[in-house]
């Protein structure tokens, strides 16, 4: 296919070519893979500045999205690529093969650097989804930092560089510039731009920005960063968000309220901290979805309200494919049981074969987990209806999952339907997502409001 780039795509490719260190923050649908491949091709075959490129990406992005883009566009189709996934033997063979571009999943970065025994002789590294390297204590981050000085060119790609606040930027930019802009040490970065927020004695649970710090951080990184939003550059399809409310009644509601009372009794001095807020939220979210895990790993079914709602939505879709996002394993099992009983075809979109079947319109209901399929996958060809069976606190995963359908190439209005259980923590999570409040404080405050206020609803 002939590549006819938008002006912003030409600009972004040139930016990568002109900057040996580049942070390219492009929202979903803007074509960051083709932009980067165009720059790589020109640097390799026109300028002769690079000869061997390593791309680090989520596994399905590495195995599907990058190869698909190379084979799709005429102007880069001569790039030789090798996908290094699978067993250690298969990865080693792929990395020793003759190619221009080597694709590896981020989970194998430590193996590549520390255990493979292969020379790290890449003169350009592309980190697709730079946000997956935001933890400066993670093994993958430490491994890549060991070989970072060997790399002449590096590009960090993501649409959500700081989904949990600007603290995330420290590790991401240290990987890019080795600490030149935001400092070499996390303590240095914290003390310069942040102050303690939630504390318990000497223990600091969260930080907040100092006055003027946000502008100062952006100013420090501006010389190697470009940021583009989809709405600024594309005629995006219309996006319609809606809520499908279900209500717990009788014993269902009683069980939910009892869980809140029991959880409250377990809290030390009734205090909700960051440590227990996630556990409390998880229990209440499970019950809102209809089931809850017990200590032995089994789960108890509380209600089928959301399953009934999903069935109604599928029926109302009248044969159009529906993409359903779930969060807990028992959500998946219960959804599969219901669809099997209704003789409605479905497939988990966690394998290449099923993803291709979805895009070809062969899957009536696609089941997707945001954490495993949130980044990089193009699903817009298969449908335009997304149903959230269970919500996630992660704004990044939420936005990335919506962007699987709401992106360039989608020809229909995208409908995002949130199944919410009324008077449960679902409403708190939805409010945080809508206000783009992705801080730890939002989780703690929501759990406080839910647990501490249980008496007001009885």
Secondary structure, 3 states (H helix, E strand, C coil): CCCCCCHHHHHHHHHHHHCCEEEEEECCCCCHHHHHHHHHHHHHHCCCCCCCEEEEECHHHHHHHHHHHHHHCHHHCCCCEEEECCCHHHHHHHHHCCCCEEEEEHHHHHHHHHHCCCCCCCCEEEEECHHHHCCCCCHHHHHHHHHHCCCCEEEEEECCCCCCCHHHHHHHHHHHHCCCCCCCCHHHHHHHHEEECCEECCEECCEEECCCHHHHHHHHHHHHEEEECHHHHCCCCCEEEEEEEECCCCHHHHHHHHHHHHHHHHCHHHCCCHHHHHHHHHHHHHHHHCEEECCCCCEEECCCHHHHHHHHHHHHHCCCCEEEEECCHHHHHHHHHHHHHCCCCEEECCCHHHHHHHHCCCCCEEEEEHHHHCCCCCCCCCCCEEEECCCCCCHHHHHHHHCCCCCCCCCCCEEEEEEEECCCHHHHHHHHHHCCCCCHHHHHHHHHHHHHCHHHHC
